[in-house]
Amino acid sequence: MFHQRGAFRMAAVATGLWMPVALLAFRPGAADDPPGSKPDNKKTSAVTVSNNPIHTTPIQVDVNMVIVNITVTDPYDRIVTGLDDSNFQVYDDKVGQKIASFSTEDAPISVGMIFDSSGSMSDKIQKSKEAALQFFKTSNPQDEFMLIDFNERPDLISGFTSKFETLQDHLLFVSSGGKTALLDAIYLGLAQMKRATTNRKALLVISDGGDNHSRYTERDVQRAMKESDVQLYAVGVFEALASRSRTPEENAGPGLLADLAENSGGRMFSVENPDELPDIAEKISIELRNQYVIGYKPSNLVRDGRWRRIKVKLLPPRGLPPLQVYARTGYYAPTQ
C-alpha cells in the first residue's frame, strides 16, 4: 500500500503507445512541468512508494447500491490512479452521499464491440479491424466479449466469449458496403449486454457515426442507455471537418457519439487519421482497467422511478494540476 498519501500513477504516451509509467510524487509546481521534462530537485519532496496493491473496500452486489465507474485524467489526457475514497464526493440530486464501497482493482469486464462495416467505412475498414484486434489482445483472460457487425442492419456475430480468437476470425471476413444503422446496432448491443456475466460492462463502438438507416431514434437509444449500467466508448473515424465529401449524417456523427458516451460515463475519441486507430483502441482498453469504482446507497429511498442526477466531485491532494472526471450522469430510481 502507499506509505504516504499523495502518490499517484499516470498512463502516458510513449513511442506512440499508451502505457503505465512510473509512480510520481504530488508536489507544488508539478503542473508547470512540460511532459518529458526533468523535475527541479529543489522543488521535489521525497515520497516513499511501494508496488503493493492498494487495499480497497470490495464492491458488494446490492440492489439498493448505485455503482459508479470513474475515470480521472490529467491535462495531457493521461490516466491518473492512486487516489482513494477521501478524494471523491458523490452527489445524488445535489445531496451529498456516503461512499459505501470503493475499489480500484482490475476486475473482469464484459465488452460488446459494435463494428461499422457500412460503405462509408470502405477506406477505414482495415485499420478499424486492426484496432479491434489490438483491443482484444490487451484483454485479461477473465474478460468476455461479444461482437455486432452492422451496415444497413445490425448482425450479432458472436455472443459473449472469452476466446477473442473466435471474434478475430469473424472480423477477417468482414467487408464494407451498404448504409449505416448505427443506432439500431447500439440498441441491439445494449440488449445483449443483459446477458453479460460480469458486473462491469462496456460497449465499444468503432464507426464514422453517420447514421442513415436506423429504425430506433437517438432518443430511444439514450433512454435505453440511461436504463442500463453500461459505459459506452466510441472511436469516431471522421473525415476532416472541411471535407466536401461529408454527408449531413456524417457531420452529425461526432455529436451523436459524444452525447451517448458522456451520459454513460464513457468517452468518445475522434480520429481523422485511420493509422491512429490501433493506439486509441489500446488506450481505451488500458483506461477500462484503471478506473475507480464507487458504490453508495442513496439517501433518497423513494421508489418513484424518476431520473436522478449523479455528480462526482474530485477532492485532489495538494499540488496536482486540474484533473478531469468522467462518470455516468444519473440513473432511474427503482419503482418497487
Residue frames as qw, qx, qy, qz and C-alpha x, y, z in Angstrom:
[[0.000, 0.889, 0.458, 0.000, 0.00, 0.00, 0.00],
 [0.293, 0.728, -0.083, 0.614, 1.07, 3.64, -0.22],
 [0.567, -0.288, -0.486, 0.599, 3.13, 4.69, 2.81],
 [0.078, -0.391, -0.182, 0.899, 2.26, 8.34, 2.34],
 [0.400, 0.731, 0.543, -0.107, -0.89, 9.80, 0.85],
 [0.137, 0.872, -0.165, -0.441, -0.14, 11.81, -2.21],
 [0.242, -0.314, 0.787, 0.472, 1.36, 9.26, -4.58],
 [0.708, 0.492, 0.264, -0.433, -0.30, 8.63, -7.89],
 [0.505, -0.075, 0.709, 0.486, 0.26, 6.93, -11.19],
 [0.458, 0.628, -0.054, -0.627, -0.36, 8.07, -14.72],
 [0.745, 0.248, 0.547, 0.289, -0.58, 6.42, -18.09],
 [0.034, 0.764, -0.214, -0.608, 1.38, 8.38, -20.65],
 [0.790, 0.609, -0.013, -0.076, 2.11, 8.33, -24.35],
 [0.416, -0.620, 0.592, 0.304, 5.44, 6.66, -25.05],
 [0.115, -0.238, 0.800, 0.539, 6.61, 5.94, -28.60],
 [0.433, -0.027, -0.513, -0.741, 3.02, 6.15, -29.78],
 [0.538, -0.293, -0.788, -0.069, 1.63, 3.70, -27.20],
 [0.457, -0.636, 0.117, -0.611, -0.42, 4.37, -24.08],
 [0.741, -0.036, -0.627, 0.238, 1.32, 2.59, -21.23],
 [0.588, -0.798, -0.132, 0.034, 1.56, 2.87, -17.43],
 [0.467, 0.604, -0.370, 0.529, 4.64, 4.75, -16.30],
 [0.451, 0.020, -0.650, 0.611, 6.49, 5.30, -13.04],
 [0.358, -0.770, -0.506, 0.151, 4.94, 6.49, -9.80],
 [0.256, 0.527, -0.062, 0.808, 5.30, 10.22, -9.27],
 [0.285, -0.393, -0.591, 0.644, 5.05, 12.41, -6.20],
 [0.004, -0.897, -0.391, -0.208, 2.49, 15.15, -5.73],
 [0.512, -0.316, -0.113, 0.791, 4.48, 18.32, -5.37],
 [0.141, 0.864, 0.177, -0.449, 3.89, 22.04, -5.75],
 [0.104, 0.700, -0.442, -0.551, 4.72, 23.26, -9.23],
 [0.482, -0.008, 0.846, 0.228, 4.25, 19.85, -10.87],
 [0.502, 0.699, 0.490, -0.138, 1.53, 21.26, -13.09],
 [0.183, 0.901, -0.200, -0.338, 4.06, 23.62, -14.67],
 [0.377, -0.414, 0.750, 0.352, 6.43, 20.90, -15.84],
 [0.637, 0.421, -0.343, -0.547, 6.01, 20.06, -19.54],
 [0.985, -0.009, 0.138, -0.104, 5.68, 16.36, -20.44],
 [0.881, 0.305, -0.112, 0.345, 9.06, 14.65, -20.52],
 [0.135, 0.792, -0.331, 0.495, 10.89, 17.42, -18.63],
 [0.601, -0.058, -0.655, 0.455, 13.08, 16.62, -15.63],
 [0.411, -0.847, -0.325, -0.093, 11.75, 17.90, -12.30],
 [0.114, 0.729, -0.382, 0.557, 13.62, 20.56, -10.38],
 [0.642, -0.140, -0.693, 0.298, 15.11, 18.61, -7.47],
 [0.078, 0.107, -0.417, 0.899, 14.85, 21.68, -5.27],
 [0.536, -0.133, -0.024, -0.833, 11.08, 21.50, -5.54],
 [0.728, -0.051, -0.640, -0.242, 10.71, 17.74, -5.15],
 [0.529, -0.491, 0.499, -0.479, 9.69, 16.35, -1.78],
 [0.165, 0.238, -0.956, -0.040, 10.72, 12.77, -1.06],
 [0.788, -0.078, 0.135, -0.595, 7.88, 10.25, -1.05],
 [0.171, -0.262, 0.949, 0.023, 8.35, 6.56, -0.31],
 [0.763, 0.209, -0.080, -0.606, 6.20, 4.35, -2.53],
 [0.395, -0.187, 0.897, 0.063, 5.89, 0.59, -2.76],
 [0.342, 0.117, -0.665, -0.654, 4.39, -1.51, -5.55],
 [0.069, 0.231, 0.936, -0.257, 1.96, -3.38, -3.30],
 [0.116, -0.517, -0.627, -0.571, -1.71, -3.07, -4.33],
 [0.243, -0.296, 0.230, -0.895, -3.94, -0.53, -2.65],
 [0.024, -0.274, -0.921, 0.276, -6.25, -2.04, -0.04],
 [0.319, -0.126, -0.229, -0.911, -9.80, -1.21, -1.01],
 [0.532, 0.115, 0.617, -0.568, -13.29, -1.99, 0.19],
 [0.157, 0.080, 0.887, 0.427, -14.61, -4.70, -2.14],
 [0.434, -0.009, -0.232, -0.870, -17.70, -3.94, -4.19],
 [0.274, 0.162, 0.900, -0.298, -20.76, -5.79, -2.88],
 [0.163, -0.284, -0.686, -0.650, -23.73, -6.61, -5.11],
 [0.045, 0.414, 0.647, -0.639, -26.74, -4.83, -3.61],
 [0.187, 0.626, 0.654, 0.381, -30.00, -3.93, -5.35],
 [0.155, -0.944, -0.271, 0.106, -30.08, -0.68, -3.36],
 [0.506, -0.530, 0.254, 0.631, -26.50, 0.22, -4.25],
 [0.519, 0.851, 0.011, -0.080, -25.67, 2.65, -7.05],
 [0.767, -0.212, 0.308, 0.521, -22.37, 1.78, -8.72],
 [0.303, 0.939, -0.061, -0.149, -20.36, 4.50, -10.47],
 [0.825, 0.057, 0.180, 0.532, -17.31, 3.79, -12.64],
 [0.033, -0.976, 0.032, 0.212, -14.97, 6.78, -12.69],
 [0.764, 0.280, 0.066, 0.577, -12.05, 7.74, -14.91],
 [0.232, -0.917, 0.015, 0.323, -9.68, 10.56, -13.89],
 [0.735, 0.401, 0.134, 0.530, -7.28, 12.20, -16.35],
 [0.380, -0.564, -0.022, 0.733, -4.71, 14.98, -16.16],
 [0.278, 0.774, -0.032, -0.568, -4.36, 17.98, -18.54],
 [0.136, 0.483, -0.735, -0.456, -2.45, 15.78, -21.01],
 [0.841, 0.059, -0.201, -0.498, -5.24, 13.17, -21.02],
 [0.378, 0.267, -0.862, 0.206, -3.11, 10.71, -19.07],
 [0.709, -0.470, -0.474, -0.229, -4.93, 8.38, -16.69],
 [0.085, -0.555, 0.543, -0.625, -4.49, 9.23, -13.01],
 [0.791, -0.309, -0.522, -0.082, -4.58, 6.39, -10.49],
 [0.489, 0.056, -0.570, 0.658, -3.61, 6.07, -6.84],
 [0.316, -0.384, 0.125, -0.859, -6.39, 8.25, -5.40],
 [0.130, -0.183, -0.934, 0.279, -8.56, 6.91, -2.57],
 [0.123, -0.668, -0.716, -0.161, -12.14, 7.35, -1.40],
 [0.260, -0.693, -0.287, 0.608, -11.29, 10.53, 0.53],
 [0.169, -0.245, 0.370, 0.880, -10.56, 12.21, -2.81],
 [0.137, -0.301, -0.708, -0.624, -14.13, 11.80, -4.08],
 [0.286, 0.255, 0.529, -0.757, -17.50, 13.28, -3.16],
 [0.015, -0.279, -0.839, -0.466, -20.66, 11.91, -4.77],
 [0.318, 0.196, 0.278, -0.885, -23.90, 13.88, -5.05],
 [0.073, 0.364, 0.901, 0.223, -27.30, 12.37, -5.81],
 [0.045, -0.801, -0.474, -0.362, -29.69, 15.10, -6.98],
 [0.100, 0.732, -0.206, 0.642, -27.33, 17.64, -5.34],
 [0.708, -0.633, 0.165, -0.267, -27.35, 15.81, -1.99],
 [0.132, 0.614, -0.769, 0.120, -24.01, 14.51, -0.74],
 [0.943, -0.110, -0.211, -0.232, -23.82, 10.74, -0.30],
 [0.533, -0.609, 0.586, -0.033, -21.75, 8.44, 1.90],
 [0.543, 0.465, -0.668, -0.207, -19.43, 6.19, -0.08],
 [0.876, -0.285, 0.260, -0.288, -20.18, 2.61, 0.94],
 [0.889, -0.041, 0.355, 0.287, -17.63, 0.81, -1.23],
 [0.202, 0.889, -0.327, -0.249, -14.52, 1.79, -3.15],
 [0.867, -0.060, 0.428, 0.247, -12.35, -0.26, -5.46],
 [0.232, 0.792, -0.401, -0.398, -9.54, 0.18, -7.97],
 [0.585, -0.198, 0.770, 0.162, -8.95, -3.46, -8.82],
 [0.295, 0.329, -0.630, -0.638, -8.70, -4.69, -12.40],
 [0.602, 0.131, 0.694, -0.373, -11.91, -6.73, -12.24],
 [0.327, 0.200, 0.818, 0.429, -13.19, -8.81, -15.18],
 [0.294, 0.460, 0.055, -0.836, -15.24, -6.85, -17.69],
 [0.536, 0.439, 0.710, 0.124, -17.81, -7.67, -20.37],
 [0.028, 0.508, -0.252, -0.823, -17.32, -5.69, -23.58],
 [0.621, 0.553, 0.556, -0.006, -19.64, -5.57, -26.55],
 [0.244, -0.318, 0.410, 0.819, -17.94, -4.40, -29.73],
 [0.505, 0.723, 0.395, -0.258, -20.11, -2.54, -32.26],
 [0.428, -0.277, 0.534, 0.674, -18.25, -2.64, -35.58],
 [0.463, 0.711, 0.101, -0.520, -19.27, -0.45, -38.52],
 [0.482, -0.070, 0.718, 0.497, -18.86, -2.15, -41.91],
 [0.443, 0.776, 0.372, -0.251, -21.05, 0.24, -43.92],
 [0.677, 0.582, 0.201, 0.403, -19.99, 1.68, -47.27],
 [0.014, 0.961, -0.120, 0.248, -18.72, 4.91, -45.75],
 [0.627, -0.656, 0.415, 0.066, -16.08, 2.88, -43.87],
 [0.917, 0.389, 0.009, 0.090, -14.56, 1.38, -47.02],
 [0.505, 0.657, -0.351, 0.436, -11.23, 3.23, -46.78],
 [0.260, -0.620, 0.515, -0.532, -11.05, 2.77, -43.00],
 [0.926, -0.188, -0.113, -0.306, -12.14, -0.85, -42.62],
 [0.806, 0.208, -0.456, 0.314, -8.68, -2.42, -42.46],
 [0.172, 0.380, -0.500, 0.759, -7.36, -0.09, -39.75],
 [0.631, -0.366, 0.123, -0.672, -10.65, -0.49, -37.88],
 [0.949, -0.063, -0.303, -0.062, -10.10, -4.25, -37.86],
 [0.579, 0.289, -0.501, 0.575, -6.58, -3.73, -36.55],
 [0.219, -0.448, 0.335, -0.799, -7.98, -1.51, -33.79],
 [0.848, -0.275, -0.056, -0.450, -10.49, -4.18, -32.77],
 [0.898, 0.074, -0.384, 0.199, -7.81, -6.86, -32.69],
 [0.306, 0.412, -0.471, 0.717, -5.49, -4.63, -30.64],
 [0.517, -0.439, 0.207, -0.705, -8.27, -4.11, -28.11],
 [0.951, -0.154, -0.174, -0.202, -8.83, -7.86, -27.79],
 [0.751, 0.271, -0.449, 0.401, -5.11, -8.55, -27.40],
 [0.087, 0.415, -0.471, 0.773, -4.84, -6.25, -24.38],
 [0.715, -0.434, -0.151, -0.526, -7.65, -8.04, -22.55],
 [0.301, -0.419, 0.780, -0.354, -7.43, -10.22, -19.46],
 [0.171, 0.007, -0.969, -0.176, -8.22, -13.96, -19.52],
 [0.078, 0.405, 0.808, -0.420, -11.35, -13.43, -17.38],
 [0.282, 0.395, -0.034, -0.874, -12.80, -10.78, -19.71],
 [0.465, 0.371, 0.796, 0.110, -15.57, -11.66, -22.16],
 [0.091, 0.345, -0.295, -0.886, -16.57, -10.14, -25.47],
 [0.544, 0.515, 0.662, -0.029, -19.40, -10.16, -27.95],
 [0.192, -0.217, 0.444, 0.848, -19.37, -8.76, -31.48],
 [0.448, 0.704, 0.496, -0.238, -22.02, -6.93, -33.51],
 [0.295, -0.063, 0.493, 0.816, -21.26, -6.05, -37.12],
 [0.312, 0.712, 0.529, -0.340, -23.56, -3.59, -38.85],
 [0.146, 0.043, 0.419, 0.895, -24.27, -1.78, -42.08],
 [0.377, -0.298, -0.362, -0.799, -27.93, -1.50, -43.12],
 [0.787, -0.484, -0.154, -0.348, -28.87, -3.70, -40.18],
 [0.255, -0.642, 0.679, -0.249, -27.04, -4.99, -37.12],
 [0.876, 0.098, -0.457, -0.123, -25.90, -8.59, -37.05],
 [0.630, -0.631, 0.423, -0.159, -24.93, -10.40, -33.85],
 [0.573, 0.528, -0.626, -0.035, -21.79, -12.21, -34.99],
 [0.578, 0.004, -0.756, 0.306, -20.99, -13.79, -31.64],
 [0.584, -0.757, -0.188, -0.224, -22.43, -13.81, -28.17],
 [0.300, -0.840, 0.423, -0.161, -20.20, -13.45, -25.14],
 [0.958, 0.080, -0.165, 0.218, -17.00, -15.47, -25.21],
 [0.461, -0.804, 0.282, 0.248, -13.61, -15.23, -23.51],
 [0.688, -0.020, 0.523, 0.502, -11.92, -16.62, -26.63],
 [0.210, 0.784, -0.035, -0.583, -11.28, -13.48, -28.65],
 [0.199, -0.259, 0.783, 0.529, -9.66, -15.59, -31.37],
 [0.309, 0.495, 0.810, 0.056, -13.19, -16.54, -32.41],
 [0.181, 0.891, 0.244, -0.336, -14.09, -12.90, -32.94],
 [0.162, -0.628, 0.502, 0.572, -10.79, -12.30, -34.69],
 [0.323, 0.085, 0.860, 0.386, -11.66, -14.98, -37.25],
 [0.263, 0.744, 0.609, -0.079, -15.05, -13.35, -37.87],
 [0.003, 0.872, -0.028, -0.489, -13.54, -9.91, -38.38],
 [0.347, -0.321, 0.652, 0.592, -11.15, -11.17, -41.05],
 [0.232, 0.334, 0.810, 0.422, -14.08, -11.80, -43.39],
 [0.102, 0.792, 0.431, -0.420, -15.96, -8.54, -42.77],
 [0.357, 0.222, 0.399, 0.815, -16.24, -6.30, -45.85],
 [0.081, 0.402, 0.260, -0.874, -17.73, -2.83, -46.22],
 [0.079, -0.229, -0.672, -0.700, -20.91, -1.88, -48.04],
 [0.266, -0.636, -0.710, -0.141, -24.44, -0.55, -47.58],
 [0.186, -0.770, -0.031, -0.609, -25.96, 2.15, -45.41],
 [0.270, 0.237, -0.671, 0.648, -25.40, 2.79, -41.70],
 [0.616, -0.587, -0.379, -0.364, -27.80, 1.65, -38.96],
 [0.289, 0.362, -0.608, 0.644, -25.65, 2.81, -36.05],
 [0.447, -0.310, 0.353, -0.761, -28.44, 3.46, -33.56],
 [0.917, -0.053, -0.188, -0.347, -30.02, 0.07, -34.24],
 [0.724, 0.250, -0.568, 0.302, -26.65, -1.58, -33.61],
 [0.035, 0.344, -0.572, 0.744, -26.15, 0.21, -30.28],
 [0.692, -0.224, 0.129, -0.674, -29.71, -0.65, -29.23],
 [0.929, 0.051, -0.353, -0.094, -29.05, -4.33, -30.00],
 [0.489, 0.351, -0.603, 0.524, -25.77, -4.10, -28.14],
 [0.293, -0.357, 0.446, -0.766, -27.48, -2.77, -25.01],
 [0.877, -0.118, -0.046, -0.463, -30.00, -5.62, -25.17],
 [0.853, 0.196, -0.460, 0.147, -27.21, -8.18, -25.47],
 [0.165, 0.491, -0.579, 0.630, -25.33, -6.68, -22.53],
 [0.702, -0.379, 0.199, -0.569, -28.08, -8.02, -20.26],
 [0.985, 0.020, -0.168, -0.026, -26.52, -11.45, -20.90],
 [0.326, 0.648, -0.553, 0.411, -23.11, -10.39, -19.60],
 [0.821, -0.331, -0.453, 0.107, -21.75, -12.44, -16.71],
 [0.494, -0.029, -0.351, 0.795, -19.57, -9.77, -15.06],
 [0.141, -0.776, -0.460, 0.407, -20.54, -6.72, -13.01],
 [0.082, -0.632, 0.213, 0.741, -18.58, -4.30, -15.21],
 [0.586, 0.506, 0.608, 0.175, -19.98, -3.70, -18.68],
 [0.009, -0.639, 0.210, 0.740, -18.98, -1.53, -21.63],
 [0.716, 0.598, 0.351, 0.073, -19.77, -1.07, -25.30],
 [0.323, -0.484, 0.393, 0.712, -17.01, -0.13, -27.73],
 [0.594, 0.723, 0.331, -0.123, -18.25, 1.48, -30.95],
 [0.368, -0.320, 0.480, 0.729, -15.94, 1.81, -33.96],
 [0.375, 0.687, 0.610, 0.122, -17.77, 3.90, -36.56],
 [0.250, 0.224, 0.174, 0.926, -17.83, 7.10, -38.60],
 [0.046, 0.367, 0.552, -0.748, -21.02, 7.99, -36.72],
 [0.269, 0.156, -0.313, -0.897, -23.07, 8.74, -39.83],
 [0.332, 0.277, 0.873, -0.228, -26.40, 7.03, -39.14],
 [0.343, 0.236, -0.298, -0.859, -28.80, 6.99, -42.11],
 [0.559, -0.016, -0.710, -0.428, -30.78, 3.75, -41.83],
 [0.083, -0.016, -0.870, 0.486, -31.94, 3.09, -38.24],
 [0.377, -0.570, -0.641, -0.349, -35.44, 2.33, -37.02],
 [0.514, -0.646, -0.412, 0.386, -34.59, 3.42, -33.50],
 [0.131, 0.915, 0.021, 0.381, -34.12, 7.11, -32.78],
 [0.341, 0.413, -0.519, 0.666, -31.40, 8.80, -30.77],
 [0.484, -0.436, 0.268, -0.710, -33.98, 9.38, -28.04],
 [0.951, -0.127, -0.180, -0.217, -34.76, 5.64, -27.95],
 [0.779, 0.215, -0.425, 0.408, -31.09, 4.78, -27.57],
 [0.035, 0.494, -0.415, 0.763, -30.45, 7.48, -24.97],
 [0.718, -0.388, 0.119, -0.566, -33.32, 6.12, -22.88],
 [0.971, -0.018, -0.239, 0.021, -32.03, 2.55, -23.17],
 [0.539, 0.399, -0.450, 0.590, -28.55, 3.74, -22.24],
 [0.247, -0.510, 0.349, -0.746, -29.82, 5.55, -19.14],
 [0.867, -0.277, 0.029, -0.413, -31.71, 2.43, -18.05],
 [0.917, 0.138, -0.312, 0.206, -28.57, 0.30, -18.30],
 [0.554, -0.774, 0.229, 0.204, -25.39, 0.14, -16.25],
 [0.816, 0.244, 0.275, 0.446, -23.25, 0.07, -19.39],
 [0.165, -0.725, 0.210, 0.635, -20.48, 2.51, -20.26],
 [0.731, 0.616, 0.265, 0.126, -20.13, 3.45, -23.92],
 [0.344, -0.582, 0.391, 0.625, -16.78, 4.18, -25.51],
 [0.675, 0.686, 0.268, -0.035, -16.67, 5.32, -29.11],
 [0.432, -0.324, 0.438, 0.719, -13.90, 5.64, -31.65],
 [0.475, 0.781, 0.279, -0.294, -15.24, 8.08, -34.22],
 [0.549, -0.071, 0.510, 0.658, -13.43, 7.70, -37.54],
 [0.279, 0.845, 0.328, -0.316, -14.33, 11.02, -39.14],
 [0.567, 0.538, 0.213, 0.586, -13.40, 12.78, -42.34],
 [0.301, -0.093, -0.161, 0.935, -11.71, 16.15, -41.83],
 [0.141, 0.635, 0.523, -0.551, -14.27, 18.80, -40.92],
 [0.200, 0.615, -0.212, -0.732, -13.57, 20.78, -44.09],
 [0.227, -0.029, 0.891, 0.392, -14.02, 17.74, -46.32],
 [0.467, 0.168, -0.202, -0.845, -16.65, 18.29, -49.00],
 [0.466, 0.008, -0.840, -0.278, -17.42, 14.58, -49.09],
 [0.014, 0.110, 0.817, -0.566, -19.02, 14.55, -45.63],
 [0.262, -0.504, -0.682, -0.461, -22.76, 13.91, -45.64],
 [0.387, -0.597, 0.086, -0.697, -25.16, 15.63, -43.20],
 [0.906, -0.368, -0.175, -0.114, -25.34, 12.36, -41.26],
 [0.786, 0.082, -0.271, 0.549, -21.55, 12.20, -41.01],
 [0.085, 0.548, -0.180, 0.813, -21.45, 15.83, -39.85],
 [0.637, -0.549, 0.037, -0.540, -23.82, 14.87, -37.02],
 [0.868, -0.004, -0.483, 0.113, -21.78, 11.78, -36.13],
 [0.382, 0.258, -0.553, 0.694, -19.31, 13.31, -33.65],
 [0.354, -0.318, 0.265, -0.839, -22.06, 14.93, -31.59],
 [0.857, -0.164, -0.265, -0.410, -24.17, 11.77, -31.59],
 [0.809, 0.029, -0.520, 0.273, -21.39, 9.51, -30.34],
 [0.208, 0.313, -0.466, 0.801, -20.11, 12.10, -27.86],
 [0.539, -0.353, 0.101, -0.758, -23.54, 12.54, -26.25],
 [0.915, -0.149, -0.319, -0.198, -24.08, 8.79, -25.88],
 [0.691, 0.146, -0.516, 0.485, -20.63, 8.29, -24.39],
 [0.021, 0.402, -0.363, 0.840, -20.75, 11.24, -21.99],
 [0.664, -0.378, 0.011, -0.645, -24.06, 10.27, -20.40],
 [0.947, -0.119, -0.295, -0.049, -22.80, 6.75, -19.71],
 [0.576, -0.743, 0.314, 0.128, -19.51, 7.80, -18.15],
 [0.822, 0.117, 0.343, 0.439, -17.53, 6.66, -21.18],
 [0.100, -0.686, 0.233, 0.682, -15.68, 8.74, -23.75],
 [0.738, 0.630, 0.237, 0.043, -15.60, 9.44, -27.47],
 [0.452, -0.492, 0.414, 0.619, -12.26, 9.63, -29.27],
 [0.578, 0.774, 0.090, -0.244, -12.30, 11.43, -32.60],
 [0.588, -0.292, 0.566, 0.498, -9.85, 10.17, -35.22],
 [0.511, 0.748, -0.095, -0.413, -9.18, 11.65, -38.66],
 [0.309, 0.578, -0.742, -0.145, -6.14, 9.52, -39.46],
 [0.940, -0.111, -0.175, -0.270, -7.08, 5.79, -39.51],
 [0.635, 0.340, -0.588, 0.368, -3.46, 4.90, -38.67],
 [0.134, -0.422, 0.529, -0.724, -4.15, 6.14, -35.13],
 [0.776, -0.266, -0.228, -0.525, -6.95, 3.63, -34.55],
 [0.807, -0.074, -0.558, 0.180, -4.95, 0.74, -33.00],
 [0.309, 0.162, -0.498, 0.794, -3.28, 3.05, -30.45],
 [0.421, -0.289, 0.087, -0.856, -6.62, 4.59, -29.48],
 [0.840, -0.205, -0.403, -0.300, -8.14, 1.13, -29.02],
 [0.668, 0.000, -0.578, 0.469, -5.26, 0.18, -26.73],
 [0.000, 0.265, -0.327, 0.907, -5.72, 3.41, -24.76],
 [0.658, -0.304, -0.115, -0.680, -9.39, 2.59, -24.16],
 [0.848, -0.118, -0.516, 0.029, -8.50, -0.93, -23.03],
 [0.453, 0.097, -0.525, 0.714, -5.98, 0.45, -20.52],
 [0.244, -0.311, 0.143, -0.907, -8.46, 3.07, -19.33],
 [0.773, -0.299, -0.320, -0.459, -11.15, 0.47, -18.61],
 [0.828, -0.146, -0.473, 0.263, -8.65, -1.34, -16.39],
 [0.391, 0.009, -0.363, 0.846, -7.66, 1.75, -14.42],
 [0.308, -0.581, -0.275, -0.701, -10.99, 3.07, -13.20],
 [0.113, -0.092, 0.687, -0.712, -12.27, 3.83, -9.73],
 [0.421, -0.379, -0.727, -0.388, -15.48, 2.02, -8.79],
 [0.126, -0.115, 0.507, -0.845, -17.59, 3.71, -6.14],
 [0.340, -0.440, -0.794, -0.244, -20.77, 2.37, -4.59],
 [0.105, -0.064, 0.432, -0.894, -23.28, 4.29, -2.48],
 [0.054, -0.520, -0.852, 0.025, -26.77, 3.75, -1.09],
 [0.017, -0.498, -0.224, -0.837, -28.92, 6.78, -1.99],
 [0.015, 0.116, 0.610, -0.784, -30.28, 8.71, 0.96],
 [0.555, 0.147, -0.052, -0.817, -33.49, 9.24, -1.03],
 [0.257, -0.020, 0.964, -0.062, -35.35, 5.96, -0.54],
 [0.593, 0.448, 0.252, -0.620, -38.45, 6.95, -2.52],
 [0.409, 0.031, 0.830, 0.379, -39.10, 4.36, -5.27],
 [0.394, 0.678, 0.258, -0.564, -40.65, 6.68, -7.82],
 [0.734, 0.359, 0.477, 0.323, -38.86, 5.59, -11.00],
 [0.201, 0.976, 0.016, -0.082, -37.61, 9.14, -11.60],
 [0.711, 0.469, -0.174, 0.493, -34.29, 10.14, -13.14],
 [0.526, -0.828, 0.017, 0.195, -31.74, 11.14, -10.52],
 [0.485, 0.797, -0.272, 0.234, -28.61, 13.04, -11.44],
 [0.848, -0.363, -0.028, 0.386, -25.19, 11.94, -10.26],
 [0.244, 0.907, -0.244, 0.243, -22.35, 14.41, -9.79],
 [0.874, -0.230, -0.129, 0.409, -18.87, 13.23, -8.85],
 [0.013, 0.967, -0.190, 0.167, -16.64, 15.93, -7.38],
 [0.821, 0.160, -0.330, 0.439, -12.91, 15.39, -7.08],
 [0.414, -0.898, 0.139, -0.043, -11.03, 16.49, -3.95],
 [0.816, 0.392, -0.283, 0.317, -7.45, 16.07, -5.20],
 [0.696, -0.475, -0.120, 0.525, -4.36, 16.18, -3.00],
 [0.022, -0.932, 0.090, 0.349, -2.45, 19.45, -2.99],
 [0.267, -0.568, 0.594, 0.503, -0.04, 20.13, -5.82],
 [0.512, 0.271, 0.769, 0.269, -1.93, 18.37, -8.57],
 [0.070, 0.053, -0.380, -0.921, -2.81, 20.09, -11.85],
 [0.630, 0.143, 0.150, -0.748, -6.51, 20.40, -12.78],
 [0.181, -0.043, 0.976, 0.115, -8.00, 16.94, -13.30],
 [0.547, 0.037, -0.345, -0.761, -10.93, 15.78, -15.41],
 [0.391, -0.002, 0.852, -0.348, -13.54, 13.33, -14.09],
 [0.485, 0.048, -0.596, -0.638, -15.67, 11.05, -16.28],
 [0.164, 0.103, 0.903, -0.384, -18.66, 9.30, -14.69],
 [0.036, -0.505, -0.797, -0.330, -22.25, 8.40, -15.51],
 [0.077, -0.290, 0.010, -0.954, -24.63, 11.34, -15.25],
 [0.550, -0.159, 0.304, -0.761, -27.50, 9.61, -13.46],
 [0.089, -0.063, -0.993, -0.049, -29.83, 6.64, -13.06],
 [0.542, -0.370, -0.353, -0.667, -33.52, 5.79, -12.77],
 [0.350, -0.288, 0.676, -0.581, -34.76, 5.14, -9.26],
 [0.061, -0.138, -0.985, -0.086, -36.46, 1.77, -8.72],
 [0.455, -0.283, -0.275, -0.798, -40.23, 1.60, -8.84],
 [0.843, -0.393, -0.132, -0.344, -40.75, -1.18, -6.32]]
